[in-house]
Amino acid sequence: MTEDLFSSTHPPLPPTTEEDRFLWLRLLRSRRVGVSTFHRLMSEHGSAQNALAALPELARQAGINGYEPCPPGVIEAELKAARAARARLLCLGDADYPQALTDLPDAPPLLWAIGRSELLNQPAVALVGARNASSLGTRMARALAHDLGQDGFVIISGLARGVDTAAHAAALNTGTVAVMAGGVDVIYPSENTALAQDIAECGVMVSEQPMGLRPHARHFPTRNRIISGLARAVVVVEAAAKSGSLITARDALDQGREVMAVPGHPFDARASGCNLLIREGAALVRSADDVTAALPAQADTQTESQTDPRPPLDDLPPPPPETRSLQDAAALHQQILNRLGPSPLAEDQLIRDLRAKPQDIQPALLDLELDGQIHRQAGGLLARSG
Protein backbone atom coordinates (compact mmCIF):
# COMPACT_ATOMS: atom_id res chain seq x y z
CA MET A 1 0.00 0.00 0.00
CA THR A 2 1.82 3.06 -1.21
CA GLU A 3 0.94 6.69 -0.62
CA ASP A 4 -1.55 7.81 -3.31
CA LEU A 5 -2.52 11.48 -3.61
CA PHE A 6 -6.05 11.96 -2.32
CA SER A 7 -7.79 14.29 -4.74
CA SER A 8 -11.20 14.71 -3.13
CA THR A 9 -11.96 18.16 -1.72
CA HIS A 10 -14.59 16.77 0.66
CA PRO A 11 -13.24 15.77 4.07
CA PRO A 12 -14.64 12.64 5.69
CA LEU A 13 -17.42 13.08 8.20
CA PRO A 14 -15.87 13.68 11.62
CA PRO A 15 -16.05 10.92 14.20
CA THR A 16 -19.07 11.38 16.46
CA THR A 17 -18.23 8.96 19.26
CA GLU A 18 -15.16 8.07 21.28
CA GLU A 19 -15.16 4.68 19.56
CA ASP A 20 -15.02 6.40 16.16
CA ARG A 21 -12.10 8.54 17.28
CA PHE A 22 -10.36 5.42 18.55
CA LEU A 23 -10.84 3.74 15.16
CA TRP A 24 -9.57 6.80 13.28
CA LEU A 25 -6.40 6.72 15.36
CA ARG A 26 -6.02 3.00 14.88
CA LEU A 27 -6.36 3.30 11.09
CA LEU A 28 -3.90 6.19 10.83
CA ARG A 29 -1.34 4.44 13.07
CA SER A 30 -1.51 1.18 11.10
CA ARG A 31 1.60 0.15 9.24
CA ARG A 32 1.92 1.63 5.74
CA VAL A 33 -1.09 3.89 6.24
CA GLY A 34 -0.08 7.52 5.92
CA VAL A 35 -2.20 10.62 5.44
CA SER A 36 -2.97 10.07 1.74
CA THR A 37 -3.75 6.38 2.20
CA PHE A 38 -6.00 7.23 5.15
CA HIS A 39 -8.02 9.62 3.00
CA ARG A 40 -8.24 7.14 0.15
CA LEU A 41 -9.37 4.30 2.42
CA MET A 42 -12.00 6.49 4.07
CA SER A 43 -13.26 7.57 0.66
CA GLU A 44 -13.45 4.00 -0.64
CA HIS A 45 -14.81 2.27 2.48
CA GLY A 46 -16.87 4.97 4.15
CA SER A 47 -15.64 4.47 7.72
CA ALA A 48 -12.52 3.67 9.67
CA GLN A 49 -14.06 0.42 10.89
CA ASN A 50 -14.67 -0.78 7.33
CA ALA A 51 -11.20 0.37 6.23
CA LEU A 52 -9.53 -1.52 9.09
CA ALA A 53 -11.44 -4.65 8.14
CA ALA A 54 -10.28 -4.31 4.52
CA LEU A 55 -6.62 -3.68 5.28
CA PRO A 56 -5.40 -7.31 5.55
CA GLU A 57 -6.85 -8.24 2.16
CA LEU A 58 -5.53 -5.06 0.55
CA ALA A 59 -2.11 -5.88 1.95
CA ARG A 60 -2.31 -9.45 0.67
CA GLN A 61 -3.12 -8.14 -2.82
CA ALA A 62 -0.02 -5.95 -2.56
CA GLY A 63 2.09 -9.02 -1.74
CA ILE A 64 2.21 -8.54 2.04
CA ASN A 65 1.12 -11.62 3.94
CA GLY A 66 0.17 -11.73 7.59
CA TYR A 67 -0.62 -8.03 7.77
CA GLU A 68 -2.36 -6.83 10.91
CA PRO A 69 -3.67 -3.30 11.59
CA CYS A 70 -2.40 -1.32 14.54
CA PRO A 71 -3.21 -3.23 17.77
CA PRO A 72 -5.82 -1.59 20.04
CA GLY A 73 -3.34 -1.60 22.91
CA VAL A 74 -1.09 0.84 21.05
CA ILE A 75 -3.95 3.32 20.74
CA GLU A 76 -4.93 2.84 24.39
CA ALA A 77 -1.36 3.71 25.38
CA GLU A 78 -1.38 6.80 23.14
CA LEU A 79 -4.66 7.99 24.64
CA LYS A 80 -3.29 7.46 28.13
CA ALA A 81 -0.19 9.50 27.27
CA ALA A 82 -2.41 12.24 25.81
CA ARG A 83 -4.44 12.45 29.02
CA ALA A 84 -1.23 12.74 31.04
CA ALA A 85 -0.02 15.57 28.79
CA ARG A 86 -3.47 17.26 28.73
CA ALA A 87 -3.56 16.96 24.95
CA ARG A 88 -6.79 17.23 22.96
CA LEU A 89 -7.49 15.27 19.79
CA LEU A 90 -8.74 17.43 16.91
CA CYS A 91 -10.29 15.45 14.05
CA LEU A 92 -10.74 16.69 10.50
CA GLY A 93 -14.30 17.97 10.22
CA ASP A 94 -14.62 18.88 13.91
CA ALA A 95 -15.73 22.43 14.67
CA ASP A 96 -12.45 23.17 16.48
CA TYR A 97 -10.21 21.61 13.82
CA PRO A 98 -8.18 24.34 12.00
CA GLN A 99 -10.36 25.50 9.13
CA ALA A 100 -7.30 26.68 7.18
CA LEU A 101 -6.19 23.04 6.80
CA THR A 102 -9.49 21.54 5.68
CA ASP A 103 -9.04 22.26 1.97
CA LEU A 104 -5.52 20.83 1.75
CA PRO A 105 -5.32 17.57 -0.23
CA ASP A 106 -2.99 16.19 2.45
CA ALA A 107 -4.79 17.64 5.47
CA PRO A 108 -3.84 15.85 8.70
CA PRO A 109 -6.79 13.64 9.67
CA LEU A 110 -5.90 14.06 13.34
CA LEU A 111 -3.98 16.64 15.37
CA TRP A 112 -2.96 16.51 19.00
CA ALA A 113 -3.11 19.94 20.65
CA ILE A 114 -1.86 21.20 24.01
CA GLY A 115 -2.99 24.67 25.01
CA ARG A 116 -5.40 27.20 23.54
CA SER A 117 -6.69 25.37 20.47
CA GLU A 118 -8.98 28.30 19.59
CA LEU A 119 -5.85 30.10 18.30
CA LEU A 120 -5.76 27.63 15.40
CA ASN A 121 -8.77 29.36 13.84
CA GLN A 122 -7.53 32.94 14.12
CA PRO A 123 -5.70 34.93 11.39
CA ALA A 124 -2.07 33.81 11.41
CA VAL A 125 1.33 34.50 9.86
CA ALA A 126 4.15 31.96 9.84
CA LEU A 127 7.71 33.08 10.61
CA VAL A 128 10.42 30.59 9.67
CA GLY A 129 14.16 30.72 9.17
CA ALA A 130 17.61 29.54 10.07
CA ARG A 131 18.44 27.58 13.21
CA ASN A 132 21.86 29.26 13.28
CA ALA A 133 20.32 32.69 12.81
CA SER A 134 22.45 35.79 13.13
CA SER A 135 21.80 38.34 15.86
CA LEU A 136 20.17 40.57 13.24
CA GLY A 137 18.00 37.67 12.11
CA THR A 138 16.71 36.93 15.60
CA ARG A 139 16.13 40.66 16.23
CA MET A 140 14.10 40.84 13.03
CA ALA A 141 12.09 37.75 13.98
CA ARG A 142 11.31 39.21 17.40
CA ALA A 143 10.26 42.56 15.93
CA LEU A 144 8.04 40.98 13.28
CA ALA A 145 6.41 38.59 15.74
CA HIS A 146 5.75 41.34 18.29
CA ASP A 147 4.37 43.84 15.80
CA LEU A 148 2.26 41.31 13.87
CA GLY A 149 0.88 40.08 17.18
CA GLN A 150 -0.10 43.63 18.06
CA ASP A 151 -1.85 43.81 14.68
CA GLY A 152 -3.99 40.80 15.63
CA PHE A 153 -2.11 37.92 14.00
CA VAL A 154 -1.21 34.65 15.66
CA ILE A 155 2.42 33.67 14.98
CA ILE A 156 3.08 30.16 13.63
CA SER A 157 6.51 28.51 13.78
CA GLY A 158 8.24 25.20 14.47
CA LEU A 159 9.92 25.61 17.90
CA ALA A 160 13.38 25.15 16.36
CA ARG A 161 16.42 27.12 17.43
CA GLY A 162 17.13 30.55 16.03
CA VAL A 163 14.32 32.30 14.18
CA ASP A 164 11.56 29.98 15.46
CA THR A 165 12.57 30.45 19.09
CA ALA A 166 12.74 34.23 18.76
CA ALA A 167 9.35 34.42 17.03
CA HIS A 168 7.54 32.25 19.59
CA ALA A 169 9.04 34.11 22.56
CA ALA A 170 8.04 37.51 21.18
CA ALA A 171 4.45 36.41 20.51
CA LEU A 172 3.62 34.72 23.82
CA ASN A 173 1.41 37.59 24.95
CA THR A 174 -0.52 37.85 21.68
CA GLY A 175 -0.76 34.20 20.63
CA THR A 176 1.60 31.69 19.05
CA VAL A 177 1.35 28.16 17.61
CA ALA A 178 4.23 25.68 17.70
CA VAL A 179 3.92 22.91 15.11
CA MET A 180 5.94 19.95 16.34
CA ALA A 181 7.80 17.45 14.14
CA GLY A 182 7.55 14.70 16.77
CA GLY A 183 4.94 13.99 19.37
CA VAL A 184 3.30 17.05 20.88
CA ASP A 185 4.64 15.95 24.26
CA VAL A 186 8.26 15.63 23.06
CA ILE A 187 10.13 18.93 23.18
CA TYR A 188 12.86 19.30 20.56
CA PRO A 189 15.33 20.83 21.03
CA SER A 190 15.37 20.19 24.77
CA GLU A 191 16.77 23.67 25.45
CA ASN A 192 13.32 25.02 24.48
CA THR A 193 11.56 23.12 27.27
CA ALA A 194 10.80 26.27 29.27
CA LEU A 195 9.58 28.05 26.14
CA ALA A 196 7.33 25.09 25.29
CA GLN A 197 5.81 25.25 28.76
CA ASP A 198 5.05 28.93 28.22
CA ILE A 199 3.46 28.16 24.84
CA ALA A 200 1.30 25.46 26.41
CA GLU A 201 -0.01 28.11 28.82
CA CYS A 202 -0.29 31.13 26.49
CA GLY A 203 -0.45 29.56 23.03
CA VAL A 204 -0.86 26.08 21.60
CA MET A 205 1.39 23.22 20.47
CA VAL A 206 0.14 20.84 17.77
CA SER A 207 1.37 17.67 16.05
CA GLU A 208 -0.01 14.99 13.77
CA GLN A 209 2.52 12.46 15.10
CA PRO A 210 1.85 9.87 17.83
CA MET A 211 2.33 10.89 21.43
CA GLY A 212 5.86 10.23 22.64
CA LEU A 213 7.43 10.04 19.17
CA ARG A 214 10.92 11.54 19.00
CA PRO A 215 11.38 13.50 15.76
CA HIS A 216 13.57 12.22 12.94
CA ALA A 217 14.81 14.13 9.91
CA ARG A 218 12.03 12.76 7.69
CA HIS A 219 9.34 14.25 9.95
CA PHE A 220 10.36 17.88 9.45
CA PRO A 221 9.40 18.32 5.76
CA THR A 222 5.91 16.87 6.36
CA ARG A 223 5.55 19.08 9.45
CA ASN A 224 6.31 22.16 7.33
CA ARG A 225 3.12 21.81 5.26
CA ILE A 226 1.12 22.31 8.47
CA ILE A 227 3.07 25.46 9.36
CA SER A 228 2.32 27.01 5.98
CA GLY A 229 -1.21 25.61 5.82
CA LEU A 230 -2.24 27.27 9.07
CA ALA A 231 -1.02 30.71 7.95
CA ARG A 232 -2.25 33.35 5.55
CA ALA A 233 1.39 34.17 4.75
CA VAL A 234 4.82 32.66 5.30
CA VAL A 235 7.66 35.07 6.04
CA VAL A 236 11.19 33.66 5.67
CA VAL A 237 13.57 35.66 7.88
CA GLU A 238 16.89 33.92 7.20
CA ALA A 239 17.45 30.79 5.13
CA ALA A 240 20.27 29.18 3.24
CA ALA A 241 19.80 28.02 -0.35
CA LYS A 242 19.34 24.45 0.92
CA SER A 243 17.07 24.65 3.93
CA GLY A 244 13.79 23.48 5.36
CA SER A 245 12.49 27.04 5.21
CA LEU A 246 12.45 26.87 1.41
CA ILE A 247 10.44 23.65 1.66
CA THR A 248 7.92 25.58 3.74
CA ALA A 249 7.90 28.36 1.13
CA ARG A 250 7.17 25.88 -1.67
CA ASP A 251 4.42 24.31 0.42
CA ALA A 252 2.94 27.78 0.90
CA LEU A 253 2.93 28.38 -2.85
CA ASP A 254 1.19 25.05 -3.48
CA GLN A 255 -1.41 25.95 -0.85
CA GLY A 256 -2.11 29.41 -2.25
CA ARG A 257 -0.51 31.27 0.66
CA GLU A 258 1.52 34.45 0.31
CA VAL A 259 5.30 34.04 0.45
CA MET A 260 7.48 36.86 1.75
CA ALA A 261 11.14 37.17 2.68
CA VAL A 262 13.50 39.44 4.56
CA PRO A 263 16.47 40.42 2.36
CA GLY A 264 20.03 39.87 3.51
CA HIS A 265 23.59 40.64 2.54
CA PRO A 266 24.76 38.76 -0.58
CA PHE A 267 27.88 37.54 1.25
CA ASP A 268 25.86 35.95 4.08
CA ALA A 269 24.99 32.33 3.23
CA ARG A 270 22.13 32.48 5.71
CA ALA A 271 20.41 35.05 3.47
CA SER A 272 20.88 33.29 0.14
CA GLY A 273 17.53 31.50 0.28
CA CYS A 274 15.66 34.71 1.16
CA ASN A 275 17.35 36.62 -1.65
CA LEU A 276 16.46 33.82 -4.06
CA LEU A 277 12.80 34.01 -3.01
CA ILE A 278 12.73 37.77 -3.53
CA ARG A 279 14.41 37.44 -6.93
CA GLU A 280 11.70 34.97 -7.95
CA GLY A 281 8.87 37.29 -6.88
CA ALA A 282 8.34 36.94 -3.13
CA ALA A 283 7.29 40.13 -1.37
CA LEU A 284 10.20 41.92 0.29
CA VAL A 285 9.71 42.44 4.04
CA ARG A 286 11.34 45.27 6.00
CA SER A 287 8.80 45.46 8.81
CA ALA A 288 5.40 44.15 9.89
CA ASP A 289 3.80 46.92 7.83
CA ASP A 290 5.02 45.24 4.64
CA VAL A 291 3.34 42.01 5.72
CA THR A 292 0.00 43.55 6.67
CA ALA A 293 -0.02 45.69 3.51
CA ALA A 294 0.21 42.57 1.34
CA LEU A 295 -2.40 40.53 3.20
CA PRO A 296 -5.66 42.35 2.31
CA ALA A 297 -5.00 41.93 -1.41
CA GLN A 298 -3.98 38.33 -0.76
CA ALA A 299 -7.20 37.68 1.13
CA ASP A 300 -9.36 39.21 -1.62
CA THR A 301 -7.68 37.18 -4.36
CA GLN A 302 -6.97 33.96 -2.47
CA THR A 303 -9.40 31.87 -4.49
CA GLU A 304 -8.02 33.27 -7.74
CA SER A 305 -4.43 32.71 -6.67
CA GLN A 306 -5.15 29.06 -5.93
CA THR A 307 -6.29 28.48 -9.51
CA ASP A 308 -3.98 30.97 -11.23
CA PRO A 309 -0.76 31.24 -9.18
CA ARG A 310 1.72 34.01 -9.84
CA PRO A 311 4.07 32.71 -12.56
CA PRO A 312 7.38 34.06 -11.17
CA LEU A 313 7.01 32.27 -7.84
CA ASP A 314 5.82 29.09 -9.49
CA ASP A 315 9.21 28.95 -11.16
CA LEU A 316 11.00 28.83 -7.81
CA PRO A 317 13.55 26.04 -8.18
CA PRO A 318 13.92 23.39 -5.51
CA PRO A 319 17.03 23.54 -3.36
CA PRO A 320 20.09 22.16 -5.18
CA PRO A 321 20.44 18.43 -4.67
CA GLU A 322 22.84 17.22 -2.00
CA THR A 323 26.01 16.19 -3.75
CA ARG A 324 27.63 14.50 -0.74
CA SER A 325 27.60 10.72 -1.13
CA LEU A 326 26.41 8.42 1.61
CA GLN A 327 30.00 7.31 2.17
CA ASP A 328 31.17 10.93 2.54
CA ALA A 329 28.31 11.69 4.94
CA ALA A 330 29.13 8.64 7.07
CA ALA A 331 32.81 9.62 7.14
CA LEU A 332 31.94 13.16 8.24
CA HIS A 333 29.65 11.80 10.98
CA GLN A 334 32.49 9.64 12.25
CA GLN A 335 34.95 12.55 12.20
CA ILE A 336 32.53 14.59 14.31
CA LEU A 337 31.98 11.73 16.77
CA ASN A 338 35.75 11.19 17.06
CA ARG A 339 36.21 14.84 18.04
CA LEU A 340 33.42 14.83 20.63
CA GLY A 341 33.36 13.21 24.03
CA PRO A 342 31.40 13.56 27.25
CA SER A 343 33.09 16.92 27.92
CA PRO A 344 31.31 19.68 25.96
CA LEU A 345 33.02 21.36 23.02
CA ALA A 346 31.98 24.62 21.35
CA GLU A 347 30.48 24.15 17.89
CA ASP A 348 32.73 26.87 16.45
CA GLN A 349 35.78 25.07 17.83
CA LEU A 350 34.61 21.79 16.33
CA ILE A 351 34.27 23.42 12.91
CA ARG A 352 37.77 24.88 13.20
CA ASP A 353 39.21 21.53 14.32
CA LEU A 354 37.69 19.79 11.32
CA ARG A 355 38.73 22.60 8.95
CA ALA A 356 35.31 22.42 7.35
CA LYS A 357 32.68 24.88 6.21
CA PRO A 358 29.80 25.58 8.65
CA GLN A 359 27.22 24.78 5.96
CA ASP A 360 28.75 21.29 5.63
CA ILE A 361 28.96 20.60 9.37
CA GLN A 362 25.58 21.87 10.54
CA PRO A 363 23.38 19.38 8.60
CA ALA A 364 25.60 16.55 9.86
CA LEU A 365 25.22 17.82 13.44
CA LEU A 366 21.44 17.89 13.02
CA ASP A 367 21.44 14.30 11.71
CA LEU A 368 23.55 13.12 14.66
CA GLU A 369 21.41 15.03 17.14
CA LEU A 370 18.16 13.62 15.76
CA ASP A 371 19.74 10.18 15.89
CA GLY A 372 20.56 10.70 19.57
CA GLN A 373 24.34 10.33 19.11
CA ILE A 374 25.15 13.86 20.25
CA HIS A 375 23.36 16.45 22.37
CA ARG A 376 23.54 20.20 22.72
CA GLN A 377 24.07 22.17 25.88
CA ALA A 378 23.57 25.82 26.69
CA GLY A 379 25.95 28.25 25.03
CA GLY A 380 26.29 26.34 21.77
CA LEU A 381 28.24 23.46 23.33
CA LEU A 382 28.18 19.91 21.94
CA ALA A 383 28.85 16.58 23.63
CA ARG A 384 28.70 12.96 22.59
CA SER A 385 25.77 11.03 24.07
CA GLY A 386 26.17 7.96 26.20
C-alpha positions in Angstrom: 0.0 0.0 0.0 1.8 3.1 -1.2 0.9 6.7 -0.6 -1.5 7.8 -3.3 -2.5 11.5 -3.6 -6.0 12.0 -2.3 -7.8 14.3 -4.7 -11.2 14.7 -3.1 -12.0 18.2 -1.7 -14.6 16.8 0.7 -13.2 15.8 4.1 -14.6 12.6 5.7 -17.4 13.1 8.2 -15.9 13.7 11.6 -16.0 10.9 14.2 -19.1 11.4 16.5 -18.2 9.0 19.3 -15.2 8.1 21.3 -15.2 4.7 19.6 -15.0 6.4 16.2 -12.1 8.5 17.3 -10.4 5.4 18.6 -10.8 3.7 15.2 -9.6 6.8 13.3 -6.4 6.7 15.4 -6.0 3.0 14.9 -6.4 3.3 11.1 -3.9 6.2 10.8 -1.3 4.4 13.1 -1.5 1.2 11.1 1.6 0.1 9.2 1.9 1.6 5.7 -1.1 3.9 6.2 -0.1 7.5 5.9 -2.2 10.6 5.4 -3.0 10.1 1.7 -3.7 6.4 2.2 -6.0 7.2 5.2 -8.0 9.6 3.0 -8.2 7.1 0.1 -9.4 4.3 2.4 -12.0 6.5 4.1 -13.3 7.6 0.7 -13.4 4.0 -0.6 -14.8 2.3 2.5 -16.9 5.0 4.2 -15.6 4.5 7.7 -12.5 3.7 9.7 -14.1 0.4 10.9 -14.7 -0.8 7.3 -11.2 0.4 6.2 -9.5 -1.5 9.1 -11.4 -4.7 8.1 -10.3 -4.3 4.5 -6.6 -3.7 5.3 -5.4 -7.3 5.6 -6.9 -8.2 2.2 -5.5 -5.1 0.6 -2.1 -5.9 2.0 -2.3 -9.4 0.7 -3.1 -8.1 -2.8 0.0 -6.0 -2.6 2.1 -9.0 -1.7 2.2 -8.5 2.0 1.1 -11.6 3.9 0.2 -11.7 7.6 -0.6 -8.0 7.8 -2.4 -6.8 10.9 -3.7 -3.3 11.6 -2.4 -1.3 14.5 -3.2 -3.2 17.8 -5.8 -1.6 20.0 -3.3 -1.6 22.9 -1.1 0.8 21.1 -3.9 3.3 20.7 -4.9 2.8 24.4 -1.4 3.7 25.4 -1.4 6.8 23.1 -4.7 8.0 24.6 -3.3 7.5 28.1 -0.2 9.5 27.3 -2.4 12.2 25.8 -4.4 12.5 29.0 -1.2 12.7 31.0 0.0 15.6 28.8 -3.5 17.3 28.7 -3.6 17.0 25.0 -6.8 17.2 23.0 -7.5 15.3 19.8 -8.7 17.4 16.9 -10.3 15.5 14.1 -10.7 16.7 10.5 -14.3 18.0 10.2 -14.6 18.9 13.9 -15.7 22.4 14.7 -12.5 23.2 16.5 -10.2 21.6 13.8 -8.2 24.3 12.0 -10.4 25.5 9.1 -7.3 26.7 7.2 -6.2 23.0 6.8 -9.5 21.5 5.7 -9.0 22.3 2.0 -5.5 20.8 1.8 -5.3 17.6 -0.2 -3.0 16.2 2.5 -4.8 17.6 5.5 -3.8 15.8 8.7 -6.8 13.6 9.7 -5.9 14.1 13.3 -4.0 16.6 15.4 -3.0 16.5 19.0 -3.1 19.9 20.7 -1.9 21.2 24.0 -3.0 24.7 25.0 -5.4 27.2 23.5 -6.7 25.4 20.5 -9.0 28.3 19.6 -5.8 30.1 18.3 -5.8 27.6 15.4 -8.8 29.4 13.8 -7.5 32.9 14.1 -5.7 34.9 11.4 -2.1 33.8 11.4 1.3 34.5 9.9 4.2 32.0 9.8 7.7 33.1 10.6 10.4 30.6 9.7 14.2 30.7 9.2 17.6 29.5 10.1 18.4 27.6 13.2 21.9 29.3 13.3 20.3 32.7 12.8 22.4 35.8 13.1 21.8 38.3 15.9 20.2 40.6 13.2 18.0 37.7 12.1 16.7 36.9 15.6 16.1 40.7 16.2 14.1 40.8 13.0 12.1 37.8 14.0 11.3 39.2 17.4 10.3 42.6 15.9 8.0 41.0 13.3 6.4 38.6 15.7 5.8 41.3 18.3 4.4 43.8 15.8 2.3 41.3 13.9 0.9 40.1 17.2 -0.1 43.6 18.1 -1.9 43.8 14.7 -4.0 40.8 15.6 -2.1 37.9 14.0 -1.2 34.6 15.7 2.4 33.7 15.0 3.1 30.2 13.6 6.5 28.5 13.8 8.2 25.2 14.5 9.9 25.6 17.9 13.4 25.1 16.4 16.4 27.1 17.4 17.1 30.5 16.0 14.3 32.3 14.2 11.6 30.0 15.5 12.6 30.5 19.1 12.7 34.2 18.8 9.3 34.4 17.0 7.5 32.3 19.6 9.0 34.1 22.6 8.0 37.5 21.2 4.4 36.4 20.5 3.6 34.7 23.8 1.4 37.6 25.0 -0.5 37.9 21.7 -0.8 34.2 20.6 1.6 31.7 19.1 1.3 28.2 17.6 4.2 25.7 17.7 3.9 22.9 15.1 5.9 19.9 16.3 7.8 17.5 14.1 7.6 14.7 16.8 4.9 14.0 19.4 3.3 17.0 20.9 4.6 15.9 24.3 8.3 15.6 23.1 10.1 18.9 23.2 12.9 19.3 20.6 15.3 20.8 21.0 15.4 20.2 24.8 16.8 23.7 25.4 13.3 25.0 24.5 11.6 23.1 27.3 10.8 26.3 29.3 9.6 28.1 26.1 7.3 25.1 25.3 5.8 25.2 28.8 5.0 28.9 28.2 3.5 28.2 24.8 1.3 25.5 26.4 0.0 28.1 28.8 -0.3 31.1 26.5 -0.5 29.6 23.0 -0.9 26.1 21.6 1.4 23.2 20.5 0.1 20.8 17.8 1.4 17.7 16.0 0.0 15.0 13.8 2.5 12.5 15.1 1.8 9.9 17.8 2.3 10.9 21.4 5.9 10.2 22.6 7.4 10.0 19.2 10.9 11.5 19.0 11.4 13.5 15.8 13.6 12.2 12.9 14.8 14.1 9.9 12.0 12.8 7.7 9.3 14.3 9.9 10.4 17.9 9.4 9.4 18.3 5.8 5.9 16.9 6.4 5.5 19.1 9.4 6.3 22.2 7.3 3.1 21.8 5.3 1.1 22.3 8.5 3.1 25.5 9.4 2.3 27.0 6.0 -1.2 25.6 5.8 -2.2 27.3 9.1 -1.0 30.7 7.9 -2.2 33.3 5.5 1.4 34.2 4.7 4.8 32.7 5.3 7.7 35.1 6.0 11.2 33.7 5.7 13.6 35.7 7.9 16.9 33.9 7.2 17.5 30.8 5.1 20.3 29.2 3.2 19.8 28.0 -0.3 19.3 24.4 0.9 17.1 24.7 3.9 13.8 23.5 5.4 12.5 27.0 5.2 12.4 26.9 1.4 10.4 23.6 1.7 7.9 25.6 3.7 7.9 28.4 1.1 7.2 25.9 -1.7 4.4 24.3 0.4 2.9 27.8 0.9 2.9 28.4 -2.8 1.2 25.1 -3.5 -1.4 25.9 -0.9 -2.1 29.4 -2.3 -0.5 31.3 0.7 1.5 34.5 0.3 5.3 34.0 0.4 7.5 36.9 1.8 11.1 37.2 2.7 13.5 39.4 4.6 16.5 40.4 2.4 20.0 39.9 3.5 23.6 40.6 2.5 24.8 38.8 -0.6 27.9 37.5 1.3 25.9 35.9 4.1 25.0 32.3 3.2 22.1 32.5 5.7 20.4 35.0 3.5 20.9 33.3 0.1 17.5 31.5 0.3 15.7 34.7 1.2 17.3 36.6 -1.6 16.5 33.8 -4.1 12.8 34.0 -3.0 12.7 37.8 -3.5 14.4 37.4 -6.9 11.7 35.0 -7.9 8.9 37.3 -6.9 8.3 36.9 -3.1 7.3 40.1 -1.4 10.2 41.9 0.3 9.7 42.4 4.0 11.3 45.3 6.0 8.8 45.5 8.8 5.4 44.2 9.9 3.8 46.9 7.8 5.0 45.2 4.6 3.3 42.0 5.7 0.0 43.6 6.7 0.0 45.7 3.5 0.2 42.6 1.3 -2.4 40.5 3.2 -5.7 42.3 2.3 -5.0 41.9 -1.4 -4.0 38.3 -0.8 -7.2 37.7 1.1 -9.4 39.2 -1.6 -7.7 37.2 -4.4 -7.0 34.0 -2.5 -9.4 31.9 -4.5 -8.0 33.3 -7.7 -4.4 32.7 -6.7 -5.1 29.1 -5.9 -6.3 28.5 -9.5 -4.0 31.0 -11.2 -0.8 31.2 -9.2 1.7 34.0 -9.8 4.1 32.7 -12.6 7.4 34.1 -11.2 7.0 32.3 -7.8 5.8 29.1 -9.5 9.2 28.9 -11.2 11.0 28.8 -7.8 13.5 26.0 -8.2 13.9 23.4 -5.5 17.0 23.5 -3.4 20.1 22.2 -5.2 20.4 18.4 -4.7 22.8 17.2 -2.0 26.0 16.2 -3.7 27.6 14.5 -0.7 27.6 10.7 -1.1 26.4 8.4 1.6 30.0 7.3 2.2 31.2 10.9 2.5 28.3 11.7 4.9 29.1 8.6 7.1 32.8 9.6 7.1 31.9 13.2 8.2 29.7 11.8 11.0 32.5 9.6 12.3 35.0 12.6 12.2 32.5 14.6 14.3 32.0 11.7 16.8 35.7 11.2 17.1 36.2 14.8 18.0 33.4 14.8 20.6 33.4 13.2 24.0 31.4 13.6 27.3 33.1 16.9 27.9 31.3 19.7 26.0 33.0 21.4 23.0 32.0 24.6 21.3 30.5 24.2 17.9 32.7 26.9 16.5 35.8 25.1 17.8 34.6 21.8 16.3 34.3 23.4 12.9 37.8 24.9 13.2 39.2 21.5 14.3 37.7 19.8 11.3 38.7 22.6 9.0 35.3 22.4 7.4 32.7 24.9 6.2 29.8 25.6 8.6 27.2 24.8 6.0 28.8 21.3 5.6 29.0 20.6 9.4 25.6 21.9 10.5 23.4 19.4 8.6 25.6 16.6 9.9 25.2 17.8 13.4 21.4 17.9 13.0 21.4 14.3 11.7 23.6 13.1 14.7 21.4 15.0 17.1 18.2 13.6 15.8 19.7 10.2 15.9 20.6 10.7 19.6 24.3 10.3 19.1 25.2 13.9 20.3 23.4 16.5 22.4 23.5 20.2 22.7 24.1 22.2 25.9 23.6 25.8 26.7 25.9 28.2 25.0 26.3 26.3 21.8 28.2 23.5 23.3 28.2 19.9 21.9 28.9 16.6 23.6 28.7 13.0 22.6 25.8 11.0 24.1 26.2 8.0 26.2 
